Amino acid sequence: MINVFPFKGLVPLPELAKDVAAPPYDVVTRKEAENLAKENPNSFLRVSRSELELSVDTDPYSEQVYDRALENFNHLQNSGTLVFDSTPSFYVYSLTMNGRTQSGLVAAASVNDYDTNGIKKHELTRKDKEDDRTRHIIKIRSHTGPVFLTCKPNQKITEIINQSMSENAYLSVDADDGVQHRIWRISEEQTNQIKSIFREISALYVADGHHRAKSASRTRETLRQQNDNHTGSEDYNRFLSVIFPADQLEILAYNRVVLDLNGLSDGQLIIEIEKNFTVLKLETVQSVEKGTFHMYLNQHWYCLQPKVKGASDSIVDNLDVSVMQNQILSPVLGIDDPRTNNRIGFIGGIHGTERLEQLVNSGEASVAFALHPVTIEELMDVSDADMIMPPKSTWFEPKLRDGLVCHCF
């Protein structure tokens, strides 16, 4: 049984929604955030990446940064840019990109469900990133970046979402990257239906936002310890989420670039790879088939076909990202731990193979690998088995925007 809750969302005035809506804090650099917020005092990046207003030598984890985030968050409310809804609601969040639309339910998810694995994970988190978002959440007393959750396809949920979308959207933002973001409030009658539907659902899955979810859990524990009258019904026991039926989603590849060849020449690299793969030179770049890889080296593309497939009984070990890590990146290129090794970079599939070619041709990287995307079924299978994927296994696009709905406590 899964628990979801309506809440009084803090939302922008419709006419200011485009100014407020911002990319997630963790997909932009400080410089990118500074450029995006330039001449836009209402950009939510001034809350999620408040260091952009401070000197470049400011420690991004200093107390000054979190204080500025609170100051800016309060300003958006005091100026009337962000306002609270009058009644608790669920919402529909719909994104349209390149003619394709996905629509999900905005809800306050249960920290208890997360802690007891009713909300399942497939990635490890890093403590430094947990620390940052936990401090941010506690400082401003709000979850402002939604956790991207998914559930197995459910016709009842889809029907409610579609019914809500038959009305005019409350918020509509045509972002500069071409993605359309729209928000609807869900009726009180449908709110009660949603609660009942989710009680029949056995699990939710974190698709994207593992650090936000873990930080919400740590926030709850901190505030619980500070509250002698803790009951478990306080708003800090819940966190902001958008829940998409799995058949709405598309996962893109998460490609790899390696900065050097670990002391090997181009020819030696190919010889080492040929121990486990058939290496075929390609005349032109092609789409990557599941179970194979494409490698870009010295201005040429190669197809790498494993000589033995499915050698392991492990769900995780048979993932393409695991085969790449275990048979090429670690033994040949010396990338022992991709979570911490600074010789590897990860490029979301939204950037295409052109970005891989650019990085290698410019000398910023020595070799690039294009992978087939992980499937949503594989994500769920790994999560159900309580296993962990290699880091940077999935890239979801389009990204949810911060600032369109906040969950405060």
Secondary structure, DSSP 8 states (H G I E B T S, - for coil): ---EE-B--EEE-GGGHHHH-B--GGGS-HHHHHHHHTT-TT-THHHHTGGGGS-TTS-TTSHHHHHHHHHHHHHHHHTTSEEE-SS-B-EEEEEEETTEEEEEEEEEEEHHHHHTTSEE--S---HHHHHHHHHHHHHHTEE-S-EEEEES--HHHHHHHHHHTTS--SEEEE-TTS-EEEEEE--HHHHHHHHHHHHT---EEEEE-HHHHHHHHHHHHHHHHH-TT--S-SGGGEEEEEEEEGGG--EE-EEEEESS-TT--HHHHHHHHTTTEEEEEESS-----TT-EEEEETTEEEEEEESS-S--S-TTTTSHHHHHIIIIITTTT----TTT-TTEEEEEGGGHHHHHHHHHHTTS-SEEEE-----HHHHHHHHHTT----SS--EESS---BTSSBEE-
